[in-house]
Amino acid sequence: GYHRELFENALEDHSREQVSGLLLLYSSYILHVVESCSSTIHLIIQDLASLQNQGHSALLQEIKVLVVAHNIPTRLFPDWYVAIATAPVTCPQDSMQSQSTAEVVAECLTLLLQLTACIQSFEDDSEDTSESVHTLAPELLIPAETINYLCNAEECASPEDFLRIYLSPSQPALDS
């Protein structure tokens, strides 16, 4: 319901595009892939920042913005999908400690692209799309340990930090 209301508010401004993407619901985490115009993405991040400012009573906690990309030629998702991802696969903790945060994010994006292709092919082949993602392709789910690692990574900005950086004018030094 929260997401439906958020996207309806974003569409009230006729200059904004429809939102598409994926919402993966883990037992302790939520993972968003949002596709829309930059003004809608900005509005969504602003709303997430206001949620985070509510403290411990907020609907979502420990929110992080991993990647925001502009000028993507085509969308991955024709619509907004919600999928349940129970019992995510686990990965050895040591394997993440040897990787940089950028490498972990790239690995997550690769898994999401593969999961997208799997979801789209499943929907093309089947009338019943109510089956959970974890039964379709459990090997493509981002492990809970990886999500926890990214939530604690200093390089991944909170919505509030992201907005502060995004909205601040760049002032390069004259010597550079």
ROROKE-996587 format. One line per field, with one value per atom (N, C-alpha, C, CB): residue number from 1; residue in three letters; chain; atom name; x, y, z. Coordinates in steps of 0.02 Angstrom, whole numbers. Glycine has a CB too. Example, Ala and Ser with C-alpha at 12.3 -4.5 7.8 and 13.67 -1.06 7.14 Angstrom:
<rs>
num: (1:1:1:1:2:2:2:2)
residuo: (ALA:ALA:ALA:ALA:SER:SER:SER:SER)
cadena: (A:A:A:A:A:A:A:A)
atomo: (N:CA:C:CB:N:CA:C:CB)
px: (660:615:660:565:642:684:645:704)
py: (-284:-225:-165:-224:-112:-53:2:-30)
pz: (390:390:390:452:354:357:394:286)
</rs>
This chain:
<rs>
num: (1:1:1:1:2:2:2:2:3:3:3:3:4:4:4:4:5:5:5:5:6:6:6:6:7:7:7:7:8:8:8:8:9:9:9:9:10:10:10:10:11:11:11:11:12:12:12:12:13:13:13:13:14:14:14:14:15:15:15:15:16:16:16:16:17:17:17:17:18:18:18:18:19:19:19:19:20:20:20:20:21:21:21:21:22:22:22:22:23:23:23:23:24:24:24:24:25:25:25:25:26:26:26:26:27:27:27:27:28:28:28:28:29:29:29:29:30:30:30:30:31:31:31:31:32:32:32:32:33:33:33:33:34:34:34:34:35:35:35:35:36:36:36:36:37:37:37:37:38:38:38:38:39:39:39:39:40:40:40:40:41:41:41:41:42:42:42:42:43:43:43:43:44:44:44:44:45:45:45:45:46:46:46:46:47:47:47:47:48:48:48:48:49:49:49:49:50:50:50:50:51:51:51:51:52:52:52:52:53:53:53:53:54:54:54:54:55:55:55:55:56:56:56:56:57:57:57:57:58:58:58:58:59:59:59:59:60:60:60:60:61:61:61:61:62:62:62:62:63:63:63:63:64:64:64:64:65:65:65:65:66:66:66:66:67:67:67:67:68:68:68:68:69:69:69:69:70:70:70:70:71:71:71:71:72:72:72:72:73:73:73:73:74:74:74:74:75:75:75:75:76:76:76:76:77:77:77:77:78:78:78:78:79:79:79:79:80:80:80:80:81:81:81:81:82:82:82:82:83:83:83:83:84:84:84:84:85:85:85:85:86:86:86:86:87:87:87:87:88:88:88:88:89:89:89:89:90:90:90:90:91:91:91:91:92:92:92:92:93:93:93:93:94:94:94:94:95:95:95:95:96:96:96:96:97:97:97:97:98:98:98:98:99:99:99:99:100:100:100:100:101:101:101:101:102:102:102:102:103:103:103:103:104:104:104:104:105:105:105:105:106:106:106:106:107:107:107:107:108:108:108:108:109:109:109:109:110:110:110:110:111:111:111:111:112:112:112:112:113:113:113:113:114:114:114:114:115:115:115:115:116:116:116:116:117:117:117:117:118:118:118:118:119:119:119:119:120:120:120:120:121:121:121:121:122:122:122:122:123:123:123:123:124:124:124:124:125:125:125:125:126:126:126:126:127:127:127:127:128:128:128:128:129:129:129:129:130:130:130:130:131:131:131:131:132:132:132:132:133:133:133:133:134:134:134:134:135:135:135:135:136:136:136:136:137:137:137:137:138:138:138:138:139:139:139:139:140:140:140:140:141:141:141:141:142:142:142:142:143:143:143:143:144:144:144:144:145:145:145:145:146:146:146:146:147:147:147:147:148:148:148:148:149:149:149:149:150:150:150:150:151:151:151:151:152:152:152:152:153:153:153:153:154:154:154:154:155:155:155:155:156:156:156:156:157:157:157:157:158:158:158:158:159:159:159:159:160:160:160:160:161:161:161:161:162:162:162:162:163:163:163:163:164:164:164:164:165:165:165:165:166:166:166:166:167:167:167:167:168:168:168:168:169:169:169:169:170:170:170:170:171:171:171:171:172:172:172:172:173:173:173:173:174:174:174:174:175:175:175:175:176:176:176:176)
residuo: (GLY:GLY:GLY:GLY:TYR:TYR:TYR:TYR:HIS:HIS:HIS:HIS:ARG:ARG:ARG:ARG:GLU:GLU:GLU:GLU:LEU:LEU:LEU:LEU:PHE:PHE:PHE:PHE:GLU:GLU:GLU:GLU:ASN:ASN:ASN:ASN:ALA:ALA:ALA:ALA:LEU:LEU:LEU:LEU:GLU:GLU:GLU:GLU:ASP:ASP:ASP:ASP:HIS:HIS:HIS:HIS:SER:SER:SER:SER:ARG:ARG:ARG:ARG:GLU:GLU:GLU:GLU:GLN:GLN:GLN:GLN:VAL:VAL:VAL:VAL:SER:SER:SER:SER:GLY:GLY:GLY:GLY:LEU:LEU:LEU:LEU:LEU:LEU:LEU:LEU:LEU:LEU:LEU:LEU:LEU:LEU:LEU:LEU:TYR:TYR:TYR:TYR:SER:SER:SER:SER:SER:SER:SER:SER:TYR:TYR:TYR:TYR:ILE:ILE:ILE:ILE:LEU:LEU:LEU:LEU:HIS:HIS:HIS:HIS:VAL:VAL:VAL:VAL:VAL:VAL:VAL:VAL:GLU:GLU:GLU:GLU:SER:SER:SER:SER:CYS:CYS:CYS:CYS:SER:SER:SER:SER:SER:SER:SER:SER:THR:THR:THR:THR:ILE:ILE:ILE:ILE:HIS:HIS:HIS:HIS:LEU:LEU:LEU:LEU:ILE:ILE:ILE:ILE:ILE:ILE:ILE:ILE:GLN:GLN:GLN:GLN:ASP:ASP:ASP:ASP:LEU:LEU:LEU:LEU:ALA:ALA:ALA:ALA:SER:SER:SER:SER:LEU:LEU:LEU:LEU:GLN:GLN:GLN:GLN:ASN:ASN:ASN:ASN:GLN:GLN:GLN:GLN:GLY:GLY:GLY:GLY:HIS:HIS:HIS:HIS:SER:SER:SER:SER:ALA:ALA:ALA:ALA:LEU:LEU:LEU:LEU:LEU:LEU:LEU:LEU:GLN:GLN:GLN:GLN:GLU:GLU:GLU:GLU:ILE:ILE:ILE:ILE:LYS:LYS:LYS:LYS:VAL:VAL:VAL:VAL:LEU:LEU:LEU:LEU:VAL:VAL:VAL:VAL:VAL:VAL:VAL:VAL:ALA:ALA:ALA:ALA:HIS:HIS:HIS:HIS:ASN:ASN:ASN:ASN:ILE:ILE:ILE:ILE:PRO:PRO:PRO:PRO:THR:THR:THR:THR:ARG:ARG:ARG:ARG:LEU:LEU:LEU:LEU:PHE:PHE:PHE:PHE:PRO:PRO:PRO:PRO:ASP:ASP:ASP:ASP:TRP:TRP:TRP:TRP:TYR:TYR:TYR:TYR:VAL:VAL:VAL:VAL:ALA:ALA:ALA:ALA:ILE:ILE:ILE:ILE:ALA:ALA:ALA:ALA:THR:THR:THR:THR:ALA:ALA:ALA:ALA:PRO:PRO:PRO:PRO:VAL:VAL:VAL:VAL:THR:THR:THR:THR:CYS:CYS:CYS:CYS:PRO:PRO:PRO:PRO:GLN:GLN:GLN:GLN:ASP:ASP:ASP:ASP:SER:SER:SER:SER:MET:MET:MET:MET:GLN:GLN:GLN:GLN:SER:SER:SER:SER:GLN:GLN:GLN:GLN:SER:SER:SER:SER:THR:THR:THR:THR:ALA:ALA:ALA:ALA:GLU:GLU:GLU:GLU:VAL:VAL:VAL:VAL:VAL:VAL:VAL:VAL:ALA:ALA:ALA:ALA:GLU:GLU:GLU:GLU:CYS:CYS:CYS:CYS:LEU:LEU:LEU:LEU:THR:THR:THR:THR:LEU:LEU:LEU:LEU:LEU:LEU:LEU:LEU:LEU:LEU:LEU:LEU:GLN:GLN:GLN:GLN:LEU:LEU:LEU:LEU:THR:THR:THR:THR:ALA:ALA:ALA:ALA:CYS:CYS:CYS:CYS:ILE:ILE:ILE:ILE:GLN:GLN:GLN:GLN:SER:SER:SER:SER:PHE:PHE:PHE:PHE:GLU:GLU:GLU:GLU:ASP:ASP:ASP:ASP:ASP:ASP:ASP:ASP:SER:SER:SER:SER:GLU:GLU:GLU:GLU:ASP:ASP:ASP:ASP:THR:THR:THR:THR:SER:SER:SER:SER:GLU:GLU:GLU:GLU:SER:SER:SER:SER:VAL:VAL:VAL:VAL:HIS:HIS:HIS:HIS:THR:THR:THR:THR:LEU:LEU:LEU:LEU:ALA:ALA:ALA:ALA:PRO:PRO:PRO:PRO:GLU:GLU:GLU:GLU:LEU:LEU:LEU:LEU:LEU:LEU:LEU:LEU:ILE:ILE:ILE:ILE:PRO:PRO:PRO:PRO:ALA:ALA:ALA:ALA:GLU:GLU:GLU:GLU:THR:THR:THR:THR:ILE:ILE:ILE:ILE:ASN:ASN:ASN:ASN:TYR:TYR:TYR:TYR:LEU:LEU:LEU:LEU:CYS:CYS:CYS:CYS:ASN:ASN:ASN:ASN:ALA:ALA:ALA:ALA:GLU:GLU:GLU:GLU:GLU:GLU:GLU:GLU:CYS:CYS:CYS:CYS:ALA:ALA:ALA:ALA:SER:SER:SER:SER:PRO:PRO:PRO:PRO:GLU:GLU:GLU:GLU:ASP:ASP:ASP:ASP:PHE:PHE:PHE:PHE:LEU:LEU:LEU:LEU:ARG:ARG:ARG:ARG:ILE:ILE:ILE:ILE:TYR:TYR:TYR:TYR:LEU:LEU:LEU:LEU:SER:SER:SER:SER:PRO:PRO:PRO:PRO:SER:SER:SER:SER:GLN:GLN:GLN:GLN:PRO:PRO:PRO:PRO:ALA:ALA:ALA:ALA:LEU:LEU:LEU:LEU:ASP:ASP:ASP:ASP:SER:SER:SER:SER)
cadena: (A:A:A:A:A:A:A:A:A:A:A:A:A:A:A:A:A:A:A:A:A:A:A:A:A:A:A:A:A:A:A:A:A:A:A:A:A:A:A:A:A:A:A:A:A:A:A:A:A:A:A:A:A:A:A:A:A:A:A:A:A:A:A:A:A:A:A:A:A:A:A:A:A:A:A:A:A:A:A:A:A:A:A:A:A:A:A:A:A:A:A:A:A:A:A:A:A:A:A:A:A:A:A:A:A:A:A:A:A:A:A:A:A:A:A:A:A:A:A:A:A:A:A:A:A:A:A:A:A:A:A:A:A:A:A:A:A:A:A:A:A:A:A:A:A:A:A:A:A:A:A:A:A:A:A:A:A:A:A:A:A:A:A:A:A:A:A:A:A:A:A:A:A:A:A:A:A:A:A:A:A:A:A:A:A:A:A:A:A:A:A:A:A:A:A:A:A:A:A:A:A:A:A:A:A:A:A:A:A:A:A:A:A:A:A:A:A:A:A:A:A:A:A:A:A:A:A:A:A:A:A:A:A:A:A:A:A:A:A:A:A:A:A:A:A:A:A:A:A:A:A:A:A:A:A:A:A:A:A:A:A:A:A:A:A:A:A:A:A:A:A:A:A:A:A:A:A:A:A:A:A:A:A:A:A:A:A:A:A:A:A:A:A:A:A:A:A:A:A:A:A:A:A:A:A:A:A:A:A:A:A:A:A:A:A:A:A:A:A:A:A:A:A:A:A:A:A:A:A:A:A:A:A:A:A:A:A:A:A:A:A:A:A:A:A:A:A:A:A:A:A:A:A:A:A:A:A:A:A:A:A:A:A:A:A:A:A:A:A:A:A:A:A:A:A:A:A:A:A:A:A:A:A:A:A:A:A:A:A:A:A:A:A:A:A:A:A:A:A:A:A:A:A:A:A:A:A:A:A:A:A:A:A:A:A:A:A:A:A:A:A:A:A:A:A:A:A:A:A:A:A:A:A:A:A:A:A:A:A:A:A:A:A:A:A:A:A:A:A:A:A:A:A:A:A:A:A:A:A:A:A:A:A:A:A:A:A:A:A:A:A:A:A:A:A:A:A:A:A:A:A:A:A:A:A:A:A:A:A:A:A:A:A:A:A:A:A:A:A:A:A:A:A:A:A:A:A:A:A:A:A:A:A:A:A:A:A:A:A:A:A:A:A:A:A:A:A:A:A:A:A:A:A:A:A:A:A:A:A:A:A:A:A:A:A:A:A:A:A:A:A:A:A:A:A:A:A:A:A:A:A:A:A:A:A:A:A:A:A:A:A:A:A:A:A:A:A:A:A:A:A:A:A:A:A:A:A:A:A:A:A:A:A:A:A:A:A:A:A:A:A:A:A:A:A:A:A:A:A:A:A:A:A:A:A:A:A:A:A:A:A:A:A:A:A:A:A:A:A:A:A:A:A:A:A:A:A:A:A:A:A:A:A:A:A:A:A:A:A:A:A:A:A:A:A:A:A:A:A:A:A:A:A:A:A:A:A:A:A:A:A:A:A:A:A:A:A:A:A:A:A:A:A:A:A:A:A:A:A:A:A:A:A:A:A:A:A:A:A:A:A:A:A:A)
atomo: (N:CA:C:CB:N:CA:C:CB:N:CA:C:CB:N:CA:C:CB:N:CA:C:CB:N:CA:C:CB:N:CA:C:CB:N:CA:C:CB:N:CA:C:CB:N:CA:C:CB:N:CA:C:CB:N:CA:C:CB:N:CA:C:CB:N:CA:C:CB:N:CA:C:CB:N:CA:C:CB:N:CA:C:CB:N:CA:C:CB:N:CA:C:CB:N:CA:C:CB:N:CA:C:CB:N:CA:C:CB:N:CA:C:CB:N:CA:C:CB:N:CA:C:CB:N:CA:C:CB:N:CA:C:CB:N:CA:C:CB:N:CA:C:CB:N:CA:C:CB:N:CA:C:CB:N:CA:C:CB:N:CA:C:CB:N:CA:C:CB:N:CA:C:CB:N:CA:C:CB:N:CA:C:CB:N:CA:C:CB:N:CA:C:CB:N:CA:C:CB:N:CA:C:CB:N:CA:C:CB:N:CA:C:CB:N:CA:C:CB:N:CA:C:CB:N:CA:C:CB:N:CA:C:CB:N:CA:C:CB:N:CA:C:CB:N:CA:C:CB:N:CA:C:CB:N:CA:C:CB:N:CA:C:CB:N:CA:C:CB:N:CA:C:CB:N:CA:C:CB:N:CA:C:CB:N:CA:C:CB:N:CA:C:CB:N:CA:C:CB:N:CA:C:CB:N:CA:C:CB:N:CA:C:CB:N:CA:C:CB:N:CA:C:CB:N:CA:C:CB:N:CA:C:CB:N:CA:C:CB:N:CA:C:CB:N:CA:C:CB:N:CA:C:CB:N:CA:C:CB:N:CA:C:CB:N:CA:C:CB:N:CA:C:CB:N:CA:C:CB:N:CA:C:CB:N:CA:C:CB:N:CA:C:CB:N:CA:C:CB:N:CA:C:CB:N:CA:C:CB:N:CA:C:CB:N:CA:C:CB:N:CA:C:CB:N:CA:C:CB:N:CA:C:CB:N:CA:C:CB:N:CA:C:CB:N:CA:C:CB:N:CA:C:CB:N:CA:C:CB:N:CA:C:CB:N:CA:C:CB:N:CA:C:CB:N:CA:C:CB:N:CA:C:CB:N:CA:C:CB:N:CA:C:CB:N:CA:C:CB:N:CA:C:CB:N:CA:C:CB:N:CA:C:CB:N:CA:C:CB:N:CA:C:CB:N:CA:C:CB:N:CA:C:CB:N:CA:C:CB:N:CA:C:CB:N:CA:C:CB:N:CA:C:CB:N:CA:C:CB:N:CA:C:CB:N:CA:C:CB:N:CA:C:CB:N:CA:C:CB:N:CA:C:CB:N:CA:C:CB:N:CA:C:CB:N:CA:C:CB:N:CA:C:CB:N:CA:C:CB:N:CA:C:CB:N:CA:C:CB:N:CA:C:CB:N:CA:C:CB:N:CA:C:CB:N:CA:C:CB:N:CA:C:CB:N:CA:C:CB:N:CA:C:CB:N:CA:C:CB:N:CA:C:CB:N:CA:C:CB:N:CA:C:CB:N:CA:C:CB:N:CA:C:CB:N:CA:C:CB:N:CA:C:CB:N:CA:C:CB:N:CA:C:CB:N:CA:C:CB:N:CA:C:CB:N:CA:C:CB:N:CA:C:CB:N:CA:C:CB:N:CA:C:CB:N:CA:C:CB:N:CA:C:CB:N:CA:C:CB:N:CA:C:CB:N:CA:C:CB:N:CA:C:CB:N:CA:C:CB:N:CA:C:CB:N:CA:C:CB:N:CA:C:CB:N:CA:C:CB:N:CA:C:CB:N:CA:C:CB:N:CA:C:CB:N:CA:C:CB:N:CA:C:CB:N:CA:C:CB:N:CA:C:CB:N:CA:C:CB:N:CA:C:CB:N:CA:C:CB:N:CA:C:CB:N:CA:C:CB:N:CA:C:CB:N:CA:C:CB:N:CA:C:CB:N:CA:C:CB:N:CA:C:CB:N:CA:C:CB)
px: (41:0:43:-46:97:142:168:201:192:220:167:254:108:55:39:-8:32:17:74:3:136:194:196:258:183:185:126:187:68:10:25:-53:57:75:126:104:172:222:189:275:136:104:56:66:40:-5:24:-19:90:124:130:194:95:91:158:42:208:272:313:312:289:326:303:317:350:336:308:400:279:256:316:220:304:357:352:350:410:414:473:421:478:534:514:560:553:545:552:598:509:513:519:450:579:590:581:662:537:522:556:445:608:642:610:720:629:600:622:621:683:707:727:765:723:746:696:815:700:663:713:604:710:756:715:801:729:693:736:672:706:734:680:754:695:644:667:633:622:635:584:632:609:566:611:520:581:620:656:575:706:746:705:805:656:616:574:570:549:511:557:474:616:664:683:729:694:710:654:724:592:535:533:469:546:545:601:554:660:715:699:781:667:646:597:613:550:502:537:447:585:623:663:670:690:726:680:760:619:572:550:510:546:531:586:522:648:705:709:770:686:687:636:675:591:541:570:483:632:665:644:650:642:629:557:646:512:443:429:396:480:472:456:535:419:401:464:355:513:575:633:585:683:741:804:743:858:924:920:954:892:883:948:825:966:1027:1010:1082:1042:1036:1100:1025:1095:1154:1175:1142:1128:1145:1087:1160:1102:1054:1086:1034:1054:1081:1033:1092:1062:1022:1030:1042:981:983:990:1040:951:949:907:919:932:896:830:940:827:765:754:766:692:675:681:604:698:700:630:746:589:523:468:516:420:365:315:329:318:270:305:209:268:294:279:263:331:324:342:369:305:320:330:263:385:400:423:453:402:423:487:367:537:600:617:658:586:598:659:537:689:748:801:727:829:879:941:900:974:1035:1088:1060:1133:1185:1251:1190:1296:1363:1413:1373:1473:1523:1540:1586:1544:1559:1628:1555:1676:1744:1746:1789:1701:1703:1686:1655:1644:1626:1681:1560:1716:1767:1825:1792:1835:1890:1870:1915:1806:1781:1770:1716:1777:1760:1684:1795:1659:1587:1563:1570:1604:1586:1578:1638:1622:1617:1554:1679:1537:1477:1415:1474:1413:1357:1351:1365:1407:1407:1381:1478:1401:1377:1301:1412:1276:1204:1167:1189:1193:1161:1159:1197:1213:1215:1161:1285:1155:1103:1033:1109:1024:958:941:956:991:979:960:1041:994:977:909:1031:893:827:772:824:785:738:722:766:774:764:724:831:737:700:627:732:613:543:506:541:539:506:492:549:539:527:474:592:471:419:350:431:346:281:260:285:308:291:265:352:291:274:214:332:194:144:88:176:29:-28:-27:-95:0:0:66:-12:64:126:128:130:88:87:143:20:180:234:290:261:318:371:436:381:476:540:586:573:583:630:618:625:559:547:567:474:568:587:662:560:699:771:806:788:809:840:913:834:948:1019:1029:1051:975:980:962:936:941:923:987:879:985:1041:1041:1038:1097:1099:1087:1166:1055:1040:1105:1001:1158:1222:1248:1274:1237:1259:1219:1252:1154:1113:1134:1037:1146:1169:1236:1174:1282:1347:1337:1391:1293:1282:1248:1241:1204:1171:1222:1117:1275:1326:1385:1352:1386:1442:1437:1442:1493:1494:1487:1559:1508:1505:1433:1545:1387:1317:1282:1282:1255:1226:1156:1227:1138:1068:1031:1061:965:928:943:853:949:964:1033:959:1083:1151:1152:1201:1117:1113:1084:1071:1029:998:1044:932:1079:1125:1179:1156:1208:1260:1230:1293:1172:1140:1120:1078:1096:1071:1124:1015:1182:1233:1269:1284:1281:1316:1388:1314:1413:1483:1525:1496:1576:1620:1692:1609:1715:1784:1833:1798:1889:1942:1969:1998:1989:2014:2079:2025:2116:2179:2169:2222:2111:2102:2089:2046)
py: (-60:0:63:0:61:119:136:106:85:97:119:34:90:110:184:67:206:276:322:287:300:339:349:305:296:300:339:230:335:375:449:354:466:536:560:545:516:535:547:480:511:518:578:455:607:665:723:689:729:778:747:799:775:744:741:781:778:776:714:839:678:619:557:611:511:448:396:421:345:287:254:236:225:190:116:202:86:14:-10:-6:-75:-101:-164:-49:-178:-239:-223:-292:-252:-247:-318:-210:-334:-401:-396:-427:-438:-439:-498:-441:-484:-535:-535:-522:-581:-582:-521:-646:-497:-440:-380:-460:-388:-335:-325:-352:-265:-249:-221:-198:-246:-222:-192:-280:-129:-93:-87:-23:-99:-79:-34:-141:29:77:106:134:105:134:190:80:249:306:364:325:422:481:505:538:546:568:608:609:646:685:638:735:583:535:498:485:479:445:492:423:556:605:610:674:610:613:551:619:493:431:433:369:455:459:510:477:566:615:583:676:543:511:461:476:424:376:413:334:471:512:535:573:556:577:518:610:459:399:386:337:391:376:427:377:487:539:526:606:478:461:420:423:398:360:287:392:260:188:168:168:216:200:199:250:212:216:147:244:148:87:50:103:87:58:87:72:44:64:51:25:87:76:75:11:127:132:154:182:122:140:147:87:195:204:176:280:123:91:124:18:130:155:196:97:253:292:304:360:281:288:330:218:370:413:392:488:412:400:326:438:285:214:207:170:174:172:134:142:79:40:17:-21:5:-20:-96:1:-120:-193:-221:-210:-181:-204:-163:-198:-197:-160:-134:-205:-160:-143:-145:-192:-136:-140:-210:-85:-246:-314:-317:-362:-357:-371:-446:-346:-467:-538:-553:-560:-610:-632:-674:-673:-659:-694:-722:-647:-778:-807:-852:-847:-861:-904:-892:-977:-830:-817:-861:-744:-875:-916:-878:-933:-915:-883:-888:-914:-844:-847:-841:-791:-867:-862:-790:-901:-773:-705:-683:-699:-731:-714:-689:-774:-715:-696:-622:-739:-594:-523:-478:-509:-502:-461:-449:-492:-493:-484:-441:-552:-423:-382:-310:-412:-264:-195:-187:-145:-133:-120:-114:-56:-82:-75:-144:-34:-190:-258:-294:-299:-284:-316:-287:-306:-221:-189:-215:-112:-220:-246:-318:-243:-358:-427:-429:-465:-385:-381:-360:-330:-311:-289:-344:-227:-384:-440:-491:-474:-507:-554:-527:-569:-461:-431:-433:-358:-422:-427:-498:-404:-547:-617:-635:-663:-609:-622:-590:-595:-531:-497:-540:-429:-566:-609:-671:-629:-699:-758:-743:-786:-687:-667:-655:-603:-619:-605:-668:-557:-714:-777:-819:-817:-818:-855:-826:-853:-758:-727:-739:-652:-743:-758:-829:-747:-875:-946:-968:-988:-927:-950:-899:-965:-925:-882:-864:-917:-910:-900:-869:-967:-805:-771:-762:-702:-800:-792:-831:-815:-871:-910:-864:-963:-879:-837:-846:-854:-793:-793:-847:-724:-860:-909:-979:-909:-993:-1059:-1060:-1080:-1001:-997:-1001:-934:-960:-955:-937:-904:-983:-966:-946:-1025:-970:-953:-881:-999:-847:-778:-727:-768:-752:-706:-679:-741:-616:-585:-611:-506:-640:-667:-614:-701:-634:-587:-558:-623:-597:-572:-515:-629:-521:-469:-405:-492:-411:-352:-320:-371:-360:-334:-298:-391:-328:-296:-228:-342:-223:-159:-108:-170:-132:-86:-55:-123:-91:-66:-32:-122:-34:-5:71:-30:103:176:208:200:172:199:205:156:167:169:223:100:272:331:317:390:348:349:396:372:392:439:512:426:528:596:618:604:575:590:596:536:550:552:619:494:641:704:763:714:762:817:822:807:765:765:784:695:756:767:841:723:872:940:994:950:974:1024:1041:1000:1105:1123:1099:1200:1079:1057:1120:1007:1123:1181:1155:1225:1138:1114:1169:1085:1149:1197:1224:1166:1287:1318:1285:1392:1256:1223:1157:1213:1127:1060:1060:1024)
pz: (0:0:0:59:38:41:-29:89:-65:-131:-181:-156:-178:-223:-214:-211:-152:-138:-160:-63:-149:-169:-245:-145:-282:-355:-383:-385:-350:-372:-362:-333:-305:-293:-345:-222:-364:-415:-482:-421:-498:-563:-566:-579:-508:-509:-549:-437:-548:-590:-659:-560:-708:-775:-812:-817:-787:-821:-801:-806:-752:-729:-765:-653:-772:-807:-759:-840:-788:-751:-716:-797:-658:-621:-638:-545:-653:-661:-620:-737:-611:-573:-535:-525:-483:-445:-371:-466:-331:-258:-232:-228:-207:-178:-102:-195:-77:-5:28:7:65:105:174:109:217:284:325:321:316:355:312:396:246:202:145:173:116:55:6:69:-56:-107:-164:-133:-181:-233:-296:-210:-353:-416:-446:-464:-454:-476:-543:-423:-592:-658:-670:-715:-683:-698:-718:-638:-729:-745:-682:-775:-690:-633:-582:-657:-604:-556:-512:-593:-539:-500:-452:-545:-476:-433:-375:-473:-391:-340:-288:-371:-311:-266:-221:-306:-248:-210:-157:-256:-176:-127:-73:-163:-91:-41:9:-75:-17:27:73:-14:46:87:141:43:124:173:229:139:211:263:306:231:276:315:366:270:343:387:444:346:433:485:540:455:529:580:637:548:629:683:685:749:745:754:739:824:733:718:642:751:602:529:500:497:445:409:385:350:359:335:376:259:391:430:389:497:406:375:299:401:270:198:166:181:110:73:-1:84:-33:-105:-136:-125:-175:-203:-268:-214:-315:-382:-407:-430:-437:-475:-542:-438:-594:-662:-704:-695:-748:-791:-864:-782:-904:-977:-995:-1008:-962:-978:-1042:-918:-1094:-1157:-1156:-1209:-1119:-1115:-1044:-1163:-1028:-962:-959:-942:-901:-890:-877:-832:-844:-823:-858:-746:-888:-919:-867:-969:-806:-755:-687:-756:-633:-566:-539:-519:-518:-494:-420:-534:-384:-314:-309:-266:-280:-273:-203:-325:-177:-111:-120:-76:-81:-85:-16:-110:1:66:64:90:122:130:77:129:74:24:34:25:-21:-18:22:-89:51:90:53:159:70:41:97:-13:88:141:156:122:220:241:216:317:213:192:120:200:77:7:-2:-34:40:35:63:70:115:146:98:210:51:3:-56:-22:-60:-116:-92:-144:-140:-124:-127:-174:-99:-102:-174:-62:-216:-287:-320:-325:-303:-331:-306:-313:-243:-215:-248:-138:-258:-292:-364:-292:-399:-467:-469:-498:-420:-416:-405:-359:-362:-350:-413:-293:-449:-511:-563:-539:-567:-613:-595:-612:-530:-509:-524:-433:-514:-528:-602:-503:-644:-717:-737:-756:-708:-723:-695:-693:-636:-607:-649:-534:-675:-719:-780:-741:-812:-871:-852:-901:-794:-771:-759:-707:-726:-713:-778:-668:-825:-889:-928:-930:-929:-966:-933:-972:-866:-830:-846:-755:-848:-862:-934:-849:-980:-1050:-1058:-1094:-1017:-1024:-982:-1006:-934:-886:-877:-819:-865:-848:-774:-867:-732:-660:-638:-623:-620:-599:-524:-634:-487:-414:-380:-387:-416:-386:-363:-436:-306:-277:-315:-204:-312:-347:-321:-341:-255:-227:-253:-151:-279:-308:-382:-301:-414:-484:-494:-515:-457:-467:-401:-522:-354:-289:-295:-242:-346:-355:-376:-405:-398:-421:-367:-481:-309:-255:-223:-202:-206:-172:-100:-174:-78:-10:43:3:98:152:181:208:183:208:164:212:99:53:64:-20:73:86:152:88:202:267:259:318:221:208:176:162:126:91:137:28:181:228:275:268:290:336:301:378:235:197:199:124:216:219:150:251:97:30:4:-17:32:11:52:20:19:52:76:6:131:153:105:228:102:59:75:65:138:158:134:235:142:118:42:141:9:-64:-88:-91:-57:-77:-64:-40:-7:8:-45:79:-65:-117:-184:-121:-201:-266:-275:-273:-221:-226:-215:-177:-190:-178:-243:-124:-254:-316:-313:-327:-369:-371:-377:-431:-335:-335:-339:-270:-399:-404:-388:-474:-360:-346:-411:-303:-412:-473:-496:-461:-450:-467:-503:-405:-496:-524:-598:-488)
</rs>
